[in-house]
Amino acid sequence: MFSTVRQHYQLISAIALVIGVALITVAEMPSMHWTRVFGATAISLGALGLGIYVGLTQPGRYAAARARLASIKQQIGIVMLVVLFLPALLGLGAGIAGLFNSPGGTGWVIATGALILALMLAATVAAFVIGVQALTGHSPVEGDDAA
């Protein structure tokens, strides 16, 4: 039995993926929301199975793609860093805009909220700068030989 599963591993994973997508689609129908759990599980297992199949059974097949990704890993890292920090910056901007739209807010509440948001913005920008420096290989402090 296990030899049959090994021979058809890719097909079984693809079928699980397709079934999962179909279950998620069915979940959009009224009173069928419980199928989302099974659909998400099937999608996860199918994708995991395909990833294991590609990653472990055919290591030389994607060597060129891995080499290309390795050559541009710094640019990919910076793009991902921007994508990950964008929601934080948008949320902070929305929070600052919301401070001044509160009709029942008193002066000290607005001032405290603005201070907290300013500190969060500073921490977000500092984390972004540290991430860019780490990705580009620059030391945290220019001229620091200890780093």
PAZAPA-4460 file (N, C-alpha, C; in steps of 0.05 Angstrom, whole numbers, plus 32768, in hexadecimal, padded with zeros to 4 digits):
% residues 147
    n_x    n_y    n_z   ca_x   ca_y   ca_z    c_x    c_y    c_z   seq   type   mol
   8010   7FE8   8000   8000   8000   8000   8011   8019   8000     1      M     A
   8026   8019   8011   8037   8031   8012   8047   8036   7FF9     2      F     A
   804E   8021   7FEA   805C   8025   7FD1   8049   8032   7FBC     3      S     A
   802F   802B   7FBD   801C   8038   7FAB   8019   8055   7FB2     4      T     A
   8018   805C   7FCC   8016   8078   7FD4   802E   8087   7FCB     5      V     A
   8046   807C   7FCE   805E   8089   7FC5   805E   808E   7FA7     6      R     A
   8054   807B   7F98   8054   807E   7F7B   8040   8094   7F72     7      Q     A
   802B   8098   7F81   8016   80AB   7F79   8015   80C2   7F8C     8      H     A
   802A   80C8   7F99   802B   80DD   7FAE   8023   80F8   7FA2     9      Y     A
   802E   80FF   7F8B   8028   8119   7F7F   800B   811B   7F77    10      Q     A
   8000   8105   7F6C   7FE4   8105   7F63   7FD2   8107   7F7B    11      L     A
   7FD8   80F9   7F91   7FC7   80FA   7FA9   7FC7   8116   7FB5    12      I     A
   7FDE   8123   7FB5   7FE0   813E   7FC0   7FD1   8152   7FAF    13      S     A
   7FD3   814F   7F95   7FC4   8161   7F82   7FA6   815D   7F85    14      A     A
   7F9D   8144   7F89   7F81   813F   7F8D   7F77   814B   7FA7    15      I     A
   7F87   8149   7FBC   7F80   8156   7FD6   7F7E   8174   7FD3    16      A     A
   7F90   8180   7FC4   7F8F   819C   7FBF   7F75   81A4   7FB0    17      L     A
   7F6E   8196   7F9B   7F56   819C   7F8C   7F3D   8198   7F9C    18      V     A
   7F3C   8183   7FAC   7F25   817E   7FBD   7F22   8195   7FD2    19      I     A
   7F39   819E   7FDD   7F38   81B4   7FEF   7F2D   81CD   7FE3    20      G     A
   7F36   81D4   7FCB   7F2C   81EB   7FBD   7F0E   81E8   7FB8    21      V     A
   7F05   81D1   7FB0   7EE9   81CC   7FAB   7ED9   81CF   7FC4    22      A     A
   7EE3   81C5   7FDB   7ED4   81C8   7FF4   7ED2   81E5   7FFD    23      L     A
   7EE8   81F5   7FF9   7EE7   8211   7FFF   7ED2   821F   7FEE    24      I     A
   7ED1   8217   7FD5   7EBD   8223   7FC2   7EA0   821C   7FCB    25      T     A
   7E9C   8203   7FD3   7E82   81FA   7FDD   7E7A   8209   7FF7    26      V     A
   7E8E   8210   8007   7E89   821D   8020   7E7C   8239   801D    27      A     A
   7E7E   8244   8005   7E71   825E   8000   7E53   825B   7FFD    28      E     A
   7E49   8243   7FFA   7E2C   823F   7FF8   7E20   8242   8014    29      M     A
   7E07   824A   8016   7DFA   824D   8030   7DFA   8233   8040    30      P     A
   7DFF   8235   8059   7DFE   821E   806D   7E13   8209   8067    31      S     A
   7E28   820F   8058   7E3D   81FB   8052   7E58   8205   805D    32      M     A
   7E58   8217   8070   7E70   8223   807A   7E83   820F   8088    33      H     A
   7E78   81F9   8092   7E89   81E5   80A0   7E9D   81D8   808E    34      W     A
   7E99   81D9   8073   7EAC   81CD   8061   7EC6   81DC   805E    35      T     A
   7EC6   81F5   8068   7EDF   8205   8066   7EF6   81F7   8075    36      R     A
   7EF0   81EC   808C   7F05   81DE   809C   7F11   81C7   808C    37      V     A
   7F00   81B7   8081   7F09   81A0   8072   7F18   81A9   8058    38      F     A
   7F0D   81BD   804B   7F1A   81C7   8033   7F35   81D3   8039    39      G     A
   7F38   81E3   804E   7F51   81EE   8055   7F65   81D8   805D    40      A     A
   7F5C   81C4   806B   7F6E   81AE   8072   7F77   819F   8059    41      T     A
   7F65   819A   8046   7F6D   818C   802E   7F80   819D   801D    42      A     A
   7F7C   81B7   801C   7F8E   81C8   800D   7FAA   81C8   801A    43      I     A
   7FAA   81CA   8034   7FC4   81C9   8043   7FD3   81AF   803F    44      S     A
   7FC5   8199   8042   7FD2   817F   803F   7FDB   817A   8022    45      L     A
   7FCA   8182   800F   7FD2   817F   7FF3   7FEA   8190   7FEB    46      G     A
   7FEA   81A9   7FF4   8001   81BA   7FEE   801A   81B1   7FFC    47      A     A
   8017   81A8   8015   802D   819D   8024   8039   8185   8016    48      L     A
   8027   8173   800D   8030   815B   7FFF   803E   8162   7FE5    49      G     A
   8034   8175   7FD6   8041   817D   7FBD   805C   818A   7FC3    50      L     A
   805D   819A   7FD8   8077   81A6   7FDF   808C   8192   7FE8    51      G     A
   8083   817E   7FF7   8096   8169   7FFF   809F   8159   7FE7    52      I     A
   808C   8153   7FD5   8093   8144   7FBD   80A8   8153   7FAC    53      Y     A
   80A3   816C   7FA7   80B5   817C   7F97   80D0   8180   7FA5    54      V     A
   80CE   8186   7FBF   80E7   818D   7FCD   80F9   8176   7FD3    55      G     A
   80EE   815E   7FD8   80FE   8148   7FE0   8103   8133   7FCA    56      L     A
   80F1   8130   7FB8   80F5   811B   7FA4   8103   8124   7F8B    57      T     A
   8103   813E   7F86   810F   8149   7F6D   8122   8160   7F74    58      Q     A
   8137   815B   7F83   8148   8172   7F8C   8156   8181   7F75    59      P     A
   815D   8173   7F60   816C   8181   7F4A   815B   818E   7F36    60      G     A
   8141   8189   7F37   812F   8194   7F23   812D   81B2   7F23    61      R     A
   812E   81BD   7F3A   812A   81DA   7F3D   8144   81E9   7F45    62      Y     A
   815A   81DE   7F3E   8174   81EA   7F46   8177   8206   7F3A    63      A     A
   816F   8209   7F21   8172   8223   7F14   8160   8238   7F21    64      A     A
   8148   8230   7F28   8135   8242   7F35   8140   824A   7F51    65      A     A
   814A   8237   7F5F   8156   823D   7F7A   816E   824F   7F77    66      R     A
   817E   824B   7F63   8196   825C   7F5F   818D   8279   7F58    67      A     A
   8178   827B   7F48   816E   8295   7F40   8163   82A4   7F59    68      R     A
   8153   8295   7F69   8148   82A1   7F81   815E   82A9   7F95    69      L     A
   8173   8299   7F97   8189   829F   7FA8   8198   82B9   7F9F    70      A     A
   8199   82BD   7F85   81A7   82D4   7F7B   8197   82EE   7F80    71      S     A
   817D   82ED   7F83   816D   8305   7F88   8160   8304   7FA4    72      I     A
   816C   82F5   7FB6   815F   82F3   7FD1   815E   830D   7FE0    73      K     A
   8171   831F   7FDB   8171   8338   7FE9   815A   8349   7FE0    74      Q     A
   8155   834A   7FC6   813F   835A   7FBC   8124   834E   7FC5    75      Q     A
   8122   8334   7FC4   8109   8326   7FCE   8105   832D   7FEB    76      I     A
   811A   832C   7FFB   8117   8333   8018   810E   834F   801D    77      G     A
   8118   8362   800D   810F   837E   8011   80F2   8381   8008    78      I     A
   80EA   8375   7FF2   80CE   8376   7FEA   80BC   836A   7FFF    79      V     A
   80C4   8353   800A   80B3   8346   801F   80B2   8357   8038    80      M     A
   80C8   8364   803E   80C9   8375   8056   80B5   838D   8052    81      L     A
   80B5   8398   803B   80A2   83AE   8035   8085   83A4   8037    82      V     A
   8080   838C   802B   8065   8381   802C   805C   837B   8049    83      V     A
   806F   8371   8059   8068   836B   8075   8063   8384   8086    84      L     A
   8072   8399   8080   806F   83B1   8091   8059   83C4   8087    85      F     A
   8050   83C1   806E   803C   83D2   8064   8022   83D2   8074    86      L     A
   8017   83BB   807C   7FFF   83BC   808D   8003   83CB   80A8    87      P     A
   801B   83C8   80B3   8020   83D6   80CD   8020   83F4   80C8    88      A     A
   802C   83FD   80B3   802D   841A   80AD   8011   8424   80A6    89      L     A
   8001   8415   8097   7FE6   841D   8091   7FD5   841E   80AA    90      L     A
   7FD8   840A   80BC   7FC9   840A   80D5   7FD0   8422   80E7    91      G     A
   7FEA   8428   80E8   7FF2   843F   80F8   7FE7   8459   80EC    92      L     A
   7FE7   845B   80D1   7FDC   8473   80C5   7FBE   8475   80CA    93      G     A
   7FB0   845F   80C9   7F93   845F   80CE   7F8E   8466   80EC    94      A     A
   7FA0   845D   80FD   7F9C   8464   811A   7FA0   8482   811F    95      G     A
   7FB4   848D   8111   7FB9   84AA   8114   7FA1   84BA   8109    96      I     A
   7F97   84B1   80F2   7F80   84BF   80E6   7F68   84BC   80F8    97      A     A
   7F64   84A5   8105   7F4E   84A0   8116   7F4F   84B0   8130    98      G     A
   7F67   84B8   8139   7F69   84C8   8151   7F5A   84E2   814F    99      L     A
   7F5C   84EE   8137   7F51   8508   8133   7F34   8508   8129   100      F     A
   7F29   84F0   8126   7F0D   84EE   811D   7EFB   84E4   8133   101      N     A
   7F05   84E1   814B   7EF5   84D9   8162   7EE5   84F0   816D   102      S     A
   7ECB   84F0   816C   7EBC   8507   8176   7EBC   8509   8194   103      P     A
   7EBF   84F3   81A2   7EBE   84F3   81BF   7ED9   84F4   81CC   104      G     A
   7EEE   84F5   81BD   7F09   84F5   81C8   7F10   850E   81D7   105      G     A
   7F1D   850C   81ED   7F26   8523   81FC   7F43   8528   81F4   106      T     A
   7F4E   853E   81FC   7F69   8546   81F4   7F7E   8533   81FD   107      G     A
   7F7D   8529   8217   7F92   8518   8221   7F90   84FC   8214   108      W     A
   7F78   84F3   820C   7F75   84D9   81FF   7F81   84DA   81E3   109      V     A
   7F7C   84F0   81D5   7F88   84F3   81BA   7FA7   84F5   81BD   110      I     A
   7FB0   8504   81D0   7FCD   8507   81D3   7FDB   84ED   81DB   111      A     A
   7FCE   84DD   81EC   7FD9   84C3   81F3   7FD9   84B0   81DC   112      T     A
   7FC3   84AF   81CD   7FC1   849E   81B5   7FD5   84A6   81A0   113      G     A
   7FD9   84C0   819C   7FED   84CA   8189   8009   84C2   8191   114      A     A
   800F   84C4   81AB   802A   84BC   81B5   802E   849E   81B1   115      L     A
   801B   848E   81B7   801D   8471   81B4   8021   846A   8196   116      I     A
   8011   8476   8185   8013   8471   8168   802E   847B   815D   117      L     A
   8038   8491   8167   8052   849B   815E   8069   8488   8167   118      A     A
   8067   847D   817F   807B   846A   8188   8079   8450   8177   119      L     A
   8060   8448   8171   805D   8430   8161   8068   8434   8145   120      M     A
   8064   844C   813A   806E   8452   811F   808D   8453   8120   121      L     A
   8098   845E   8134   80B5   845F   8137   80C1   8443   8139   122      A     A
   80B3   8432   8149   80BD   8416   814B   80BA   8407   8131   123      A     A
   80A4   840C   8122   80A0   83FE   8109   80B5   8407   80F5   124      T     A
   80BB   8421   80F3   80CF   842B   80E1   80EB   8420   80E9   125      V     A
   80F1   8420   8102   810B   8416   810C   810E   83F8   8105   126      A     A
   80F9   83E8   8109   80FA   83CC   8102   80FE   83C8   80E4   127      A     A
   80F1   83D9   80D4   80F4   83D8   80B7   8110   83DE   80AF   128      F     A
   811C   83F3   80BA   8138   83FA   80B4   814B   83E4   80BC   129      V     A
   8147   83D9   80D3   8158   83C2   80DC   8155   83AB   80CA   130      I     A
   813D   83A5   80C0   8139   838F   80AD   8147   8394   8093   131      G     A
   8145   83AD   8089   8153   83B3   8070   8171   83B1   8073   132      V     A
   817C   83BB   808A   8198   83B9   808F   81A1   839C   8091   133      Q     A
   8191   838B   809D   8198   836F   80A0   8198   8361   8084   134      A     A
   8185   8369   8073   8183   835D   8059   8199   8366   8046   135      L     A
   81A1   837F   8049   81B6   838A   8038   81D2   8384   8042   136      T     A
   81D4   837B   805A   81EF   8374   8065   81FD   838B   8072   137      G     A
   81F0   83A1   8076   81FC   83B8   8083   81FC   83B3   80A2   138      H     A
   8210   83BD   80AF   8211   83BB   80CC   81FD   83CE   80D8   139      S     A
   81F2   83C8   80EF   81DE   83DA   80FB   81E8   83F6   8100   140      P     A
   8202   83F9   8107   820D   8414   810B   8225   8416   80F8   141      V     A
   8224   842A   80E6   823A   842D   80D3   8254   8433   80E2   142      E     A
   8269   8426   80DA   8283   842A   80E6   8288   8419   80FF   143      G     A
   8275   840A   8107   8277   83F9   811F   8285   83DF   8117   144      D     A
   829D   83DB   8121   82AC   83C3   811A   82A3   83AA   812A   145      D     A
   8295   83AE   8140   828C   8398   8150   8275   8388   8143   146      A     A
   8266   8396   8133   824E   8389   8127   8256   8377   8110   147      A     A
***
